[in-house]
Amino acid sequence: MSLPLTFRLRAGALCLAACYLVGAGTLTLAADAPDTKPDDSRALASVETGKVAWDINVGNPEKLSLYLKVMDETYEDLKRQGVEPEMVFTFRGPSLQLISTQHTDVPLDQEQHYEAVAELIKTLQAKPNVHMEACSVAARLFKIDPGTLLPGIDFVGNTFVSQIGYQSKGYAMIPIL
């Protein structure tokens, strides 16, 4: 004997709602309890310094803002686990438009994301062993005046060359696309 279709649909909807509520509660509890965050002890065994060169090529301010938050969390995760972070941020491509103060054509609904990027960069720059570079090739291609770069970001010849140098010095390259 088969149950009526409306009964099956309602039962399925209730089941999905229950799963969602249980899952949402679990996520909220995990986010509220930072002490429960797992460690990375296997990967970090005998590592004293975490050297990373972020290769940033993102033109979306909301996306870059999110990534910068994760990079900041990565810095803090390394510190929490007894590893001294050394981070280099190399900005290239359309990301230069997001680290410039030149925002004449920014839609109003995007301004808050540009401001968030600037604040996150300032926060990261205040941490020890953080260095930031902007690519002159990208500045030329995207017509960015180097004088409009956010304070504390060094203007370099070519961040591909920078990446080669940092990787040769043992930095892990992590692309942010």
VEXSEPA-759905 format. One record per residue: residue number from 1; residue in three letters; x, y, z of N, C-alpha, C in turn. Coordinates in steps of 0.02 Angstrom, whole numbers. Layout:
BEGIN
<site num="NUM" residu="ALA" n_x="X" n_y="Y" n_z="Z" ca_x="X" ca_y="Y" ca_z="Z" c_x="X" c_y="Y" c_z="Z"/>
...
END
This chain:
BEGIN
<site num="1" residu="MET" n_x="41" n_y="-58" n_z="0" ca_x="0" ca_y="0" ca_z="0" c_x="44" c_y="62" c_z="0"/>
<site num="2" residu="SER" n_x="31" n_y="106" n_z="-47" ca_x="71" ca_y="167" ca_z="-55" c_x="36" c_y="225" c_z="-19"/>
<site num="3" residu="LEU" n_x="76" n_y="267" n_z="13" ca_x="49" ca_y="326" ca_z="47" c_x="34" c_y="380" c_z="-5"/>
<site num="4" residu="PRO" n_x="-14" n_y="423" n_z="10" ca_x="-32" ca_y="476" ca_z="-37" c_x="28" c_y="522" c_z="-49"/>
<site num="5" residu="LEU" n_x="32" n_y="551" n_z="-109" ca_x="87" ca_y="594" ca_z="-130" c_x="95" c_y="654" c_z="-83"/>
<site num="6" residu="THR" n_x="42" n_y="687" n_z="-65" ca_x="46" ca_y="746" ca_z="-21" c_x="76" c_y="728" c_z="47"/>
<site num="7" residu="PHE" n_x="59" n_y="669" n_z="73" ca_x="87" ca_y="646" ca_z="136" c_x="162" c_y="635" c_z="129"/>
<site num="8" residu="ARG" n_x="183" n_y="603" n_z="75" ca_x="254" ca_y="589" ca_z="64" c_x="293" c_y="655" c_z="55"/>
<site num="9" residu="LEU" n_x="265" n_y="704" n_z="21" ca_x="298" ca_y="768" ca_z="11" c_x="306" c_y="805" c_z="77"/>
<site num="10" residu="ARG" n_x="252" n_y="805" n_z="118" ca_x="256" ca_y="838" ca_z="183" c_x="307" c_y="804" c_z="228"/>
<site num="11" residu="ALA" n_x="308" n_y="738" n_z="228" ca_x="355" ca_y="701" ca_z="270" c_x="427" c_y="716" c_z="247"/>
<site num="12" residu="GLY" n_x="437" n_y="718" n_z="182" ca_x="504" ca_y="733" ca_z="156" c_x="526" c_y="803" c_z="174"/>
<site num="13" residu="ALA" n_x="480" n_y="852" n_z="170" ca_x="495" ca_y="921" ca_z="188" c_x="513" c_y="927" c_z="262"/>
<site num="14" residu="LEU" n_x="476" n_y="892" n_z="304" ca_x="490" ca_y="893" ca_z="376" c_x="558" c_y="862" c_z="390"/>
<site num="15" residu="CYS" n_x="574" n_y="808" n_z="356" ca_x="638" ca_y="775" ca_z="365" c_x="695" c_y="822" c_z="344"/>
<site num="16" residu="LEU" n_x="688" n_y="856" n_z="287" ca_x="739" ca_y="904" ca_z="265" c_x="747" c_y="962" c_z="314"/>
<site num="17" residu="ALA" n_x="691" n_y="987" n_z="339" ca_x="693" ca_y="1041" ca_z="387" c_x="729" c_y="1020" c_z="451"/>
<site num="18" residu="ALA" n_x="715" n_y="960" n_z="474" ca_x="747" ca_y="934" ca_z="535" c_x="823" c_y="927" c_z="524"/>
<site num="19" residu="CYS" n_x="842" n_y="900" n_z="466" ca_x="914" ca_y="892" ca_z="451" c_x="948" c_y="960" c_z="448"/>
<site num="20" residu="TYR" n_x="915" n_y="1009" n_z="418" ca_x="943" ca_y="1076" ca_z="413" c_x="953" c_y="1106" c_z="482"/>
<site num="21" residu="LEU" n_x="901" n_y="1100" n_z="525" ca_x="906" ca_y="1129" ca_z="592" c_x="960" c_y="1096" c_z="633"/>
<site num="22" residu="VAL" n_x="966" n_y="1031" n_z="628" ca_x="1018" ca_y="995" ca_z="665" c_x="1086" c_y="1016" c_z="638"/>
<site num="23" residu="GLY" n_x="1094" n_y="1019" n_z="573" ca_x="1157" ca_y="1040" ca_z="542" c_x="1175" c_y="1111" c_z="560"/>
<site num="24" residu="ALA" n_x="1126" n_y="1157" n_z="558" ca_x="1139" ca_y="1227" ca_z="574" c_x="1160" c_y="1234" c_z="646"/>
<site num="25" residu="GLY" n_x="1128" n_y="1197" n_z="690" ca_x="1147" ca_y="1199" ca_z="761" c_x="1218" c_y="1174" c_z="772"/>
<site num="26" residu="THR" n_x="1236" n_y="1122" n_z="736" ca_x="1303" ca_y="1095" ca_z="742" c_x="1355" c_y="1146" c_z="718"/>
<site num="27" residu="LEU" n_x="1341" n_y="1179" n_z="661" ca_x="1387" ca_y="1228" ca_z="636" c_x="1395" c_y="1287" c_z="684"/>
<site num="28" residu="THR" n_x="1341" n_y="1309" n_z="712" ca_x="1343" ca_y="1365" ca_z="758" c_x="1384" c_y="1346" c_z="820"/>
<site num="29" residu="LEU" n_x="1373" n_y="1286" n_z="846" ca_x="1410" ca_y="1264" ca_z="905" c_x="1484" c_y="1260" c_z="890"/>
<site num="30" residu="ALA" n_x="1502" n_y="1233" n_z="832" ca_x="1573" ca_y="1227" ca_z="814" c_x="1604" c_y="1296" c_z="807"/>
<site num="31" residu="ALA" n_x="1568" n_y="1343" n_z="777" ca_x="1596" ca_y="1410" ca_z="768" c_x="1603" c_y="1446" c_z="834"/>
<site num="32" residu="ASP" n_x="1559" n_y="1432" n_z="881" ca_x="1561" ca_y="1465" ca_z="946" c_x="1613" c_y="1436" c_z="993"/>
<site num="33" residu="ALA" n_x="1642" n_y="1380" n_z="976" ca_x="1689" ca_y="1346" ca_z="1020" c_x="1758" c_y="1340" c_z="988"/>
<site num="34" residu="PRO" n_x="1799" n_y="1394" n_z="990" ca_x="1864" ca_y="1392" ca_z="956" c_x="1912" c_y="1341" c_z="985"/>
<site num="35" residu="ASP" n_x="1902" n_y="1320" n_z="1048" ca_x="1946" ca_y="1271" ca_z="1078" c_x="1939" c_y="1202" c_z="1046"/>
<site num="36" residu="THR" n_x="1885" n_y="1192" n_z="1009" ca_x="1874" ca_y="1127" ca_z="978" c_x="1904" c_y="1122" c_z="909"/>
<site num="37" residu="LYS" n_x="1936" n_y="1177" n_z="885" ca_x="1966" ca_y="1175" ca_z="818" c_x="2023" c_y="1124" c_z="818"/>
<site num="38" residu="PRO" n_x="2023" n_y="1080" n_z="769" ca_x="2076" ca_y="1030" ca_z="767" c_x="2144" c_y="1062" c_z="753"/>
<site num="39" residu="ASP" n_x="2196" n_y="1026" n_z="770" ca_x="2263" ca_y="1052" ca_z="756" c_x="2290" c_y="1022" c_z="691"/>
<site num="40" residu="ASP" n_x="2348" n_y="1043" n_z="673" ca_x="2381" ca_y="1019" ca_z="612" c_x="2449" c_y="988" c_z="631"/>
<site num="41" residu="SER" n_x="2450" n_y="951" n_z="686" ca_x="2513" ca_y="927" ca_z="714" c_x="2552" c_y="881" c_z="667"/>
<site num="42" residu="ARG" n_x="2518" n_y="841" n_z="629" ca_x="2554" ca_y="797" ca_z="583" c_x="2592" c_y="838" c_z="530"/>
<site num="43" residu="ALA" n_x="2557" n_y="886" n_z="500" ca_x="2588" ca_y="927" ca_z="448" c_x="2642" c_y="973" c_z="477"/>
<site num="44" residu="LEU" n_x="2633" n_y="995" n_z="538" ca_x="2679" ca_y="1044" ca_z="567" c_x="2733" c_y="1012" c_z="611"/>
<site num="45" residu="ALA" n_x="2736" n_y="946" n_z="614" ca_x="2787" ca_y="912" ca_z="655" c_x="2857" c_y="937" c_z="635"/>
<site num="46" residu="SER" n_x="2894" n_y="961" n_z="682" ca_x="2963" ca_y="987" ca_z="675" c_x="2968" c_y="1050" c_z="631"/>
<site num="47" residu="VAL" n_x="2912" n_y="1083" n_z="618" ca_x="2913" ca_y="1145" ca_z="580" c_x="2916" c_y="1203" c_z="631"/>
<site num="48" residu="GLU" n_x="2966" n_y="1246" n_z="622" ca_x="2973" ca_y="1303" ca_z="667" c_x="2948" c_y="1368" c_z="635"/>
<site num="49" residu="THR" n_x="2953" n_y="1372" n_z="568" ca_x="2933" ca_y="1432" ca_z="532" c_x="2888" c_y="1412" c_z="474"/>
<site num="50" residu="GLY" n_x="2831" n_y="1445" n_z="469" ca_x="2784" ca_y="1434" ca_z="414" c_x="2792" c_y="1489" c_z="363"/>
<site num="51" residu="LYS" n_x="2827" n_y="1475" n_z="308" ca_x="2842" ca_y="1525" ca_z="258" c_x="2794" c_y="1516" c_z="199"/>
<site num="52" residu="VAL" n_x="2754" n_y="1568" n_z="186" ca_x="2706" ca_y="1564" ca_z="130" c_x="2709" c_y="1628" c_z="89"/>
<site num="53" residu="ALA" n_x="2707" n_y="1619" n_z="24" ca_x="2701" ca_y="1675" ca_z="-23" c_x="2633" c_y="1668" c_z="-57"/>
<site num="54" residu="TRP" n_x="2586" n_y="1711" n_z="-39" ca_x="2519" ca_y="1710" ca_z="-68" c_x="2523" c_y="1744" c_z="-136"/>
<site num="55" residu="ASP" n_x="2503" n_y="1709" n_z="-188" ca_x="2502" ca_y="1736" ca_z="-257" c_x="2430" c_y="1758" c_z="-271"/>
<site num="56" residu="ILE" n_x="2417" n_y="1823" n_z="-262" ca_x="2348" ca_y="1848" ca_z="-262" c_x="2330" c_y="1878" c_z="-329"/>
<site num="57" residu="ASN" n_x="2280" n_y="1849" n_z="-362" ca_x="2258" ca_y="1871" ca_z="-428" c_x="2181" c_y="1870" c_z="-430"/>
<site num="58" residu="VAL" n_x="2150" n_y="1909" n_z="-385" ca_x="2078" ca_y="1910" ca_z="-378" c_x="2053" c_y="1981" c_z="-392"/>
<site num="59" residu="GLY" n_x="2003" n_y="1988" n_z="-435" ca_x="1976" ca_y="2053" ca_z="-451" c_x="1910" c_y="2069" c_z="-418"/>
<site num="60" residu="ASN" n_x="1884" n_y="2024" n_z="-377" ca_x="1820" ca_y="2033" ca_z="-345" c_x="1832" c_y="2054" c_z="-272"/>
<site num="61" residu="PRO" n_x="1810" n_y="2114" n_z="-252" ca_x="1825" ca_y="2138" ca_z="-184" c_x="1794" c_y="2095" c_z="-129"/>
<site num="62" residu="GLU" n_x="1735" n_y="2069" n_z="-140" ca_x="1703" ca_y="2027" ca_z="-89" c_x="1742" c_y="1962" c_z="-80"/>
<site num="63" residu="LYS" n_x="1764" n_y="1933" n_z="-135" ca_x="1803" ca_y="1871" ca_z="-133" c_x="1871" c_y="1883" c_z="-100"/>
<site num="64" residu="LEU" n_x="1905" n_y="1938" n_z="-118" ca_x="1970" ca_y="1953" ca_z="-88" c_x="1962" c_y="1965" c_z="-13"/>
<site num="65" residu="SER" n_x="1910" n_y="1999" n_z="7" ca_x="1898" ca_y="2011" ca_z="78" c_x="1892" c_y="1944" c_z="115"/>
<site num="66" residu="LEU" n_x="1855" n_y="1898" n_z="88" ca_x="1848" ca_y="1832" ca_z="119" c_x="1915" c_y="1797" c_z="123"/>
<site num="67" residu="TYR" n_x="1953" n_y="1797" n_z="68" ca_x="2019" ca_y="1764" ca_z="69" c_x="2066" c_y="1796" c_z="119"/>
<site num="68" residu="LEU" n_x="2066" n_y="1862" n_z="124" ca_x="2109" ca_y="1896" ca_z="172" c_x="2092" c_y="1875" c_z="244"/>
<site num="69" residu="LYS" n_x="2028" n_y="1865" n_z="257" ca_x="2008" ca_y="1841" ca_z="324" c_x="2036" c_y="1771" c_z="337"/>
<site num="70" residu="VAL" n_x="2033" n_y="1729" n_z="286" ca_x="2060" ca_y="1661" ca_z="294" c_x="2136" c_y="1662" c_z="301"/>
<site num="71" residu="MET" n_x="2170" n_y="1707" n_z="265" ca_x="2242" ca_y="1714" ca_z="272" c_x="2261" c_y="1737" c_z="342"/>
<site num="72" residu="ASP" n_x="2222" n_y="1784" n_z="369" ca_x="2233" ca_y="1806" ca_z="438" c_x="2222" c_y="1748" c_z="487"/>
<site num="73" residu="GLU" n_x="2171" n_y="1709" n_z="475" ca_x="2159" ca_y="1650" ca_z="518" c_x="2216" c_y="1600" c_z="511"/>
<site num="74" residu="THR" n_x="2243" n_y="1593" n_z="452" ca_x="2301" ca_y="1548" ca_z="441" c_x="2361" c_y="1572" c_z="482"/>
<site num="75" residu="TYR" n_x="2373" n_y="1637" n_z="481" ca_x="2427" ca_y="1666" ca_z="521" c_x="2417" c_y="1648" c_z="594"/>
<site num="76" residu="GLU" n_x="2357" n_y="1660" n_z="620" ca_x="2342" ca_y="1647" ca_z="690" c_x="2344" c_y="1572" c_z="706"/>
<site num="77" residu="ASP" n_x="2323" n_y="1530" n_z="659" ca_x="2327" ca_y="1457" ca_z="669" c_x="2399" c_y="1434" c_z="676"/>
<site num="78" residu="LEU" n_x="2443" n_y="1461" n_z="635" ca_x="2514" ca_y="1444" ca_z="641" c_x="2541" c_y="1464" c_z="709"/>
<site num="79" residu="LYS" n_x="2526" n_y="1526" n_z="730" ca_x="2548" ca_y="1550" ca_z="796" c_x="2522" c_y="1506" c_z="852"/>
<site num="80" residu="ARG" n_x="2457" n_y="1490" n_z="848" ca_x="2425" ca_y="1449" ca_z="899" c_x="2459" c_y="1381" c_z="907"/>
<site num="81" residu="GLN" n_x="2488" n_y="1357" n_z="852" ca_x="2518" ca_y="1291" ca_z="853" c_x="2595" c_y="1293" c_z="859"/>
<site num="82" residu="GLY" n_x="2621" n_y="1351" n_z="880" ca_x="2692" ca_y="1357" ca_z="894" c_x="2736" c_y="1366" c_z="833"/>
<site num="83" residu="VAL" n_x="2708" n_y="1386" n_z="777" ca_x="2747" ca_y="1397" ca_z="716" c_x="2748" c_y="1472" c_z="702"/>
<site num="84" residu="GLU" n_x="2808" n_y="1498" n_z="690" ca_x="2815" ca_y="1570" ca_z="675" c_x="2799" c_y="1583" c_z="602"/>
<site num="85" residu="PRO" n_x="2745" n_y="1621" n_z="587" ca_x="2727" ca_y="1635" ca_z="518" c_x="2773" c_y="1687" c_z="486"/>
<site num="86" residu="GLU" n_x="2790" n_y="1675" n_z="423" ca_x="2823" ca_y="1724" ca_z="380" c_x="2781" c_y="1725" c_z="317"/>
<site num="87" residu="MET" n_x="2747" n_y="1781" n_z="306" ca_x="2700" ca_y="1785" ca_z="250" c_x="2717" c_y="1842" c_z="203"/>
<site num="88" residu="VAL" n_x="2717" n_y="1826" n_z="139" ca_x="2725" ca_y="1876" ca_z="87" c_x="2662" c_y="1874" c_z="44"/>
<site num="89" residu="PHE" n_x="2634" n_y="1933" n_z="32" ca_x="2574" ca_y="1939" ca_z="-10" c_x="2596" c_y="1972" c_z="-75"/>
<site num="90" residu="THR" n_x="2590" n_y="1937" n_z="-130" ca_x="2608" ca_y="1966" ca_z="-195" c_x="2544" c_y="1977" c_z="-235"/>
<site num="91" residu="PHE" n_x="2528" n_y="2040" n_z="-247" ca_x="2468" ca_y="2059" ca_z="-283" c_x="2484" c_y="2069" c_z="-356"/>
<site num="92" residu="ARG" n_x="2444" n_y="2038" n_z="-399" ca_x="2454" ca_y="2046" ca_z="-471" c_x="2387" c_y="2046" c_z="-506"/>
<site num="93" residu="GLY" n_x="2387" n_y="2059" n_z="-570" ca_x="2326" ca_y="2058" ca_z="-609" c_x="2274" c_y="2106" c_z="-582"/>
<site num="94" residu="PRO" n_x="2210" n_y="2087" n_z="-586" ca_x="2156" ca_y="2132" ca_z="-566" c_x="2154" c_y="2148" c_z="-491"/>
<site num="95" residu="SER" n_x="2193" n_y="2111" n_z="-451" ca_x="2193" ca_y="2126" ca_z="-379" c_x="2221" c_y="2195" c_z="-364"/>
<site num="96" residu="LEU" n_x="2262" n_y="2222" n_z="-410" ca_x="2289" ca_y="2289" ca_z="-399" c_x="2234" c_y="2342" c_z="-395"/>
<site num="97" residu="GLN" n_x="2180" n_y="2331" n_z="-431" ca_x="2125" ca_y="2378" ca_z="-428" c_x="2094" c_y="2381" c_z="-359"/>
<site num="98" residu="LEU" n_x="2102" n_y="2326" n_z="-321" ca_x="2072" ca_y="2322" ca_z="-254" c_x="2117" c_y="2348" c_z="-199"/>
<site num="99" residu="ILE" n_x="2182" n_y="2357" n_z="-215" ca_x="2229" ca_y="2381" ca_z="-164" c_x="2252" c_y="2453" c_z="-181"/>
<site num="100" residu="SER" n_x="2214" n_y="2485" n_z="-224" ca_x="2226" ca_y="2554" ca_z="-243" c_x="2172" c_y="2598" c_z="-211"/>
<site num="101" residu="THR" n_x="2189" n_y="2661" n_z="-199" ca_x="2140" ca_y="2708" ca_z="-173" c_x="2101" c_y="2740" c_z="-230"/>
<site num="102" residu="GLN" n_x="2116" n_y="2721" n_z="-290" ca_x="2085" ca_y="2748" ca_z="-350" c_x="2020" c_y="2711" c_z="-364"/>
<site num="103" residu="HIS" n_x="1964" n_y="2734" n_z="-337" ca_x="1900" ca_y="2699" ca_z="-343" c_x="1846" c_y="2744" c_z="-371"/>
<site num="104" residu="THR" n_x="1858" n_y="2774" n_z="-427" ca_x="1809" ca_y="2822" ca_z="-455" c_x="1748" c_y="2787" c_z="-485"/>
<site num="105" residu="ASP" n_x="1755" n_y="2728" n_z="-511" ca_x="1700" ca_y="2694" ca_z="-545" c_x="1672" c_y="2635" c_z="-505"/>
<site num="106" residu="VAL" n_x="1680" n_y="2635" n_z="-440" ca_x="1657" ca_y="2579" ca_z="-399" c_x="1582" c_y="2587" c_z="-386"/>
<site num="107" residu="PRO" n_x="1543" n_y="2534" n_z="-401" ca_x="1471" ca_y="2537" ca_z="-385" c_x="1461" c_y="2546" c_z="-310"/>
<site num="108" residu="LEU" n_x="1409" n_y="2582" n_z="-291" ca_x="1396" ca_y="2596" ca_z="-220" c_x="1390" c_y="2533" c_z="-179"/>
<site num="109" residu="ASP" n_x="1361" n_y="2480" n_z="-206" ca_x="1353" ca_y="2418" ca_z="-167" c_x="1419" c_y="2380" c_z="-158"/>
<site num="110" residu="GLN" n_x="1472" n_y="2402" n_z="-191" ca_x="1538" ca_y="2370" ca_z="-185" c_x="1586" c_y="2409" c_z="-140"/>
<site num="111" residu="GLU" n_x="1570" n_y="2471" n_z="-124" ca_x="1615" ca_y="2513" ca_z="-84" c_x="1634" c_y="2481" c_z="-18"/>
<site num="112" residu="GLN" n_x="1586" n_y="2450" n_z="16" ca_x="1600" ca_y="2419" ca_z="81" c_x="1651" c_y="2364" c_z="75"/>
<site num="113" residu="HIS" n_x="1652" n_y="2328" n_z="19" ca_x="1700" ca_y="2274" ca_z="10" c_x="1771" c_y="2301" c_z="-2"/>
<site num="114" residu="TYR" n_x="1776" n_y="2356" n_z="-39" ca_x="1841" ca_y="2389" ca_z="-49" c_x="1868" c_y="2413" c_z="19"/>
<site num="115" residu="GLU" n_x="1824" n_y="2442" n_z="59" ca_x="1844" ca_y="2466" ca_z="125" c_x="1866" c_y="2408" c_z="170"/>
<site num="116" residu="ALA" n_x="1830" n_y="2352" n_z="165" ca_x="1848" ca_y="2292" ca_z="204" c_x="1917" c_y="2266" c_z="184"/>
<site num="117" residu="VAL" n_x="1931" n_y="2266" n_z="119" ca_x="1997" ca_y="2244" ca_z="94" c_x="2051" c_y="2289" c_z="124"/>
<site num="118" residu="ALA" n_x="2041" n_y="2354" n_z="122" ca_x="2091" ca_y="2401" ca_z="149" c_x="2102" c_y="2389" c_z="224"/>
<site num="119" residu="GLU" n_x="2049" n_y="2379" n_z="261" ca_x="2055" ca_y="2367" ca_z="334" c_x="2090" c_y="2301" c_z="349"/>
<site num="120" residu="LEU" n_x="2073" n_y="2249" n_z="312" ca_x="2105" ca_y="2184" ca_z="323" c_x="2180" c_y="2187" c_z="306"/>
<site num="121" residu="ILE" n_x="2197" n_y="2223" n_z="254" ca_x="2267" ca_y="2231" ca_z="236" c_x="2304" c_y="2268" c_z="292"/>
<site num="122" residu="LYS" n_x="2274" n_y="2319" n_z="318" ca_x="2304" ca_y="2357" ca_z="374" c_x="2314" c_y="2312" c_z="434"/>
<site num="123" residu="THR" n_x="2264" n_y="2271" n_z="449" ca_x="2269" ca_y="2224" ca_z="506" c_x="2325" c_y="2174" c_z="495"/>
<site num="124" residu="LEU" n_x="2330" n_y="2147" n_z="435" ca_x="2383" ca_y="2098" ca_z="421" c_x="2452" c_y="2130" c_z="424"/>
<site num="125" residu="GLN" n_x="2458" n_y="2191" n_z="398" ca_x="2523" ca_y="2225" ca_z="397" c_x="2548" c_y="2240" c_z="468"/>
<site num="126" residu="ALA" n_x="2504" n_y="2244" n_z="516" ca_x="2523" ca_y="2257" ca_z="585" c_x="2555" c_y="2196" c_z="619"/>
<site num="127" residu="LYS" n_x="2549" n_y="2139" n_z="588" ca_x="2575" ca_y="2078" ca_z="617" c_x="2650" c_y="2071" c_z="598"/>
<site num="128" residu="PRO" n_x="2689" n_y="2041" n_z="643" ca_x="2760" ca_y="2030" ca_z="627" c_x="2768" c_y="1982" c_z="568"/>
<site num="129" residu="ASN" n_x="2821" n_y="1993" n_z="530" ca_x="2840" ca_y="1949" ca_z="475" c_x="2789" c_y="1947" c_z="418"/>
<site num="130" residu="VAL" n_x="2754" n_y="2002" n_z="406" ca_x="2708" ca_y="2007" ca_z="349" c_x="2735" c_y="2061" c_z="303"/>
<site num="131" residu="HIS" n_x="2740" n_y="2044" n_z="239" ca_x="2765" ca_y="2090" ca_z="188" c_x="2718" c_y="2087" c_z="128"/>
<site num="132" residu="MET" n_x="2706" n_y="2145" n_z="96" ca_x="2661" ca_y="2147" ca_z="39" c_x="2693" c_y="2182" c_z="-20"/>
<site num="133" residu="GLU" n_x="2680" n_y="2155" n_z="-80" ca_x="2708" ca_y="2181" ca_z="-142" c_x="2654" c_y="2187" c_z="-196"/>
<site num="134" residu="ALA" n_x="2661" n_y="2237" n_z="-238" ca_x="2617" ca_y="2246" ca_z="-295" c_x="2659" c_y="2246" c_z="-359"/>
<site num="135" residu="CYS" n_x="2632" n_y="2216" n_z="-411" ca_x="2668" ca_y="2205" ca_z="-473" c_x="2663" c_y="2265" c_z="-520"/>
<site num="136" residu="SER" n_x="2721" n_y="2289" n_z="-544" ca_x="2721" ca_y="2346" ca_z="-590" c_x="2694" c_y="2327" c_z="-658"/>
<site num="137" residu="VAL" n_x="2702" n_y="2264" n_z="-678" ca_x="2674" ca_y="2242" ca_z="-742" c_x="2598" c_y="2247" c_z="-740"/>
<site num="138" residu="ALA" n_x="2568" n_y="2224" n_z="-686" ca_x="2495" ca_y="2228" ca_z="-679" c_x="2472" c_y="2301" c_z="-675"/>
<site num="139" residu="ALA" n_x="2511" n_y="2343" n_z="-640" ca_x="2494" ca_y="2414" ca_z="-636" c_x="2492" c_y="2446" c_z="-705"/>
<site num="140" residu="ARG" n_x="2541" n_y="2428" n_z="-746" ca_x="2542" ca_y="2455" ca_z="-814" c_x="2483" c_y="2430" c_z="-855"/>
<site num="141" residu="LEU" n_x="2468" n_y="2365" n_z="-851" ca_x="2414" ca_y="2336" ca_z="-890" c_x="2345" c_y="2362" c_z="-868"/>
<site num="142" residu="PHE" n_x="2336" n_y="2372" n_z="-803" ca_x="2272" ca_y="2395" ca_z="-776" c_x="2269" c_y="2470" c_z="-764"/>
<site num="143" residu="LYS" n_x="2322" n_y="2504" n_z="-785" ca_x="2326" ca_y="2578" ca_z="-780" c_x="2315" c_y="2602" c_z="-707"/>
<site num="144" residu="ILE" n_x="2352" n_y="2572" n_z="-662" ca_x="2350" ca_y="2590" ca_z="-591" c_x="2410" c_y="2633" c_z="-576"/>
<site num="145" residu="ASP" n_x="2398" n_y="2692" n_z="-548" ca_x="2452" ca_y="2736" ca_z="-528" c_x="2484" c_y="2708" c_z="-464"/>
<site num="146" residu="PRO" n_x="2549" n_y="2692" n_z="-466" ca_x="2581" ca_y="2663" ca_z="-406" c_x="2574" c_y="2707" c_z="-344"/>
<site num="147" residu="GLY" n_x="2566" n_y="2772" n_z="-353" ca_x="2557" ca_y="2818" ca_z="-297" c_x="2491" c_y="2809" c_z="-260"/>
<site num="148" residu="THR" n_x="2444" n_y="2771" n_z="-291" ca_x="2379" ca_y="2760" ca_z="-259" c_x="2375" c_y="2693" c_z="-222"/>
<site num="149" residu="LEU" n_x="2430" n_y="2656" n_z="-220" ca_x="2429" ca_y="2592" ca_z="-184" c_x="2419" c_y="2605" c_z="-109"/>
<site num="150" residu="LEU" n_x="2386" n_y="2560" n_z="-76" ca_x="2376" ca_y="2566" ca_z="-4" c_x="2444" c_y="2570" c_z="31"/>
<site num="151" residu="PRO" n_x="2449" n_y="2608" n_z="85" ca_x="2513" ca_y="2614" ca_z="121" c_x="2541" c_y="2546" c_z="142"/>
<site num="152" residu="GLY" n_x="2608" n_y="2541" n_z="138" ca_x="2641" ca_y="2481" ca_z="162" c_x="2648" c_y="2426" c_z="110"/>
<site num="153" residu="ILE" n_x="2623" n_y="2438" n_z="49" ca_x="2630" ca_y="2388" ca_z="-4" c_x="2686" c_y="2411" c_z="-50"/>
<site num="154" residu="ASP" n_x="2739" n_y="2371" n_z="-55" ca_x="2796" ca_y="2388" ca_z="-97" c_x="2780" c_y="2376" c_z="-170"/>
<site num="155" residu="PHE" n_x="2802" n_y="2423" n_z="-212" ca_x="2793" ca_y="2418" ca_z="-284" c_x="2856" c_y="2385" c_z="-312"/>
<site num="156" residu="VAL" n_x="2847" n_y="2326" n_z="-343" ca_x="2904" ca_y="2287" ca_z="-368" c_x="2899" c_y="2279" c_z="-444"/>
<site num="157" residu="GLY" n_x="2954" n_y="2258" n_z="-475" ca_x="2956" ca_y="2251" ca_z="-548" c_x="2907" c_y="2200" c_z="-575"/>
<site num="158" residu="ASN" n_x="2907" n_y="2140" n_z="-545" ca_x="2868" ca_y="2085" ca_z="-573" c_x="2857" c_y="2034" c_z="-518"/>
<site num="159" residu="THR" n_x="2795" n_y="2023" n_z="-498" ca_x="2783" ca_y="1976" ca_z="-443" c_x="2794" c_y="1903" c_z="-464"/>
<site num="160" residu="PHE" n_x="2797" n_y="1888" n_z="-528" ca_x="2818" ca_y="1821" ca_z="-548" c_x="2891" c_y="1810" c_z="-528"/>
<site num="161" residu="VAL" n_x="2932" n_y="1862" n_z="-538" ca_x="3002" ca_y="1858" ca_z="-517" c_x="3005" c_y="1852" c_z="-441"/>
<site num="162" residu="SER" n_x="2963" n_y="1890" n_z="-406" ca_x="2961" ca_y="1885" ca_z="-333" c_x="2944" c_y="1814" c_z="-312"/>
<site num="163" residu="GLN" n_x="2893" n_y="1785" n_z="-344" ca_x="2873" ca_y="1716" ca_z="-327" c_x="2931" c_y="1667" c_z="-337"/>
<site num="164" residu="ILE" n_x="2968" n_y="1676" n_z="-391" ca_x="3026" ca_y="1632" ca_z="-403" c_x="3076" c_y="1639" c_z="-346"/>
<site num="165" residu="GLY" n_x="3089" n_y="1701" n_z="-327" ca_x="3137" ca_y="1713" ca_z="-272" c_x="3113" c_y="1684" c_z="-206"/>
<site num="166" residu="TYR" n_x="3051" n_y="1696" n_z="-189" ca_x="3025" ca_y="1671" ca_z="-125" c_x="3022" c_y="1595" c_z="-124"/>
<site num="167" residu="GLN" n_x="3002" n_y="1565" n_z="-179" ca_x="3000" ca_y="1491" ca_z="-181" c_x="3070" c_y="1462" c_z="-175"/>
<site num="168" residu="SER" n_x="3119" n_y="1496" n_z="-205" ca_x="3189" ca_y="1473" ca_z="-199" c_x="3214" c_y="1478" c_z="-128"/>
<site num="169" residu="LYS" n_x="3183" n_y="1521" n_z="-88" ca_x="3202" ca_y="1529" ca_z="-17" c_x="3160" c_y="1487" c_z="29"/>
<site num="170" residu="GLY" n_x="3120" n_y="1441" n_z="1" ca_x="3082" ca_y="1394" ca_z="42" c_x="3011" c_y="1415" c_z="58"/>
<site num="171" residu="TYR" n_x="2986" n_y="1467" n_z="28" ca_x="2917" ca_y="1487" ca_z="39" c_x="2871" c_y="1442" c_z="-1"/>
<site num="172" residu="ALA" n_x="2816" n_y="1422" n_z="29" ca_x="2764" ca_y="1385" ca_z="-7" c_x="2721" c_y="1436" c_z="-44"/>
<site num="173" residu="MET" n_x="2709" n_y="1425" n_z="-108" ca_x="2668" ca_y="1470" ca_z="-147" c_x="2596" c_y="1444" c_z="-145"/>
<site num="174" residu="ILE" n_x="2550" n_y="1488" n_z="-125" ca_x="2479" ca_y="1471" ca_z="-124" c_x="2443" c_y="1520" c_z="-169"/>
<site num="175" residu="PRO" n_x="2416" n_y="1496" n_z="-225" ca_x="2380" ca_y="1541" ca_z="-271" c_x="2311" c_y="1559" c_z="-245"/>
<site num="176" residu="ILE" n_x="2293" n_y="1621" n_z="-252" ca_x="2227" ca_y="1647" ca_z="-234" c_x="2198" c_y="1676" c_z="-298"/>
<site num="177" residu="LEU" n_x="2154" n_y="1637" n_z="-329" ca_x="2127" ca_y="1655" ca_z="-395" c_x="2053" c_y="1669" c_z="-392"/>
END
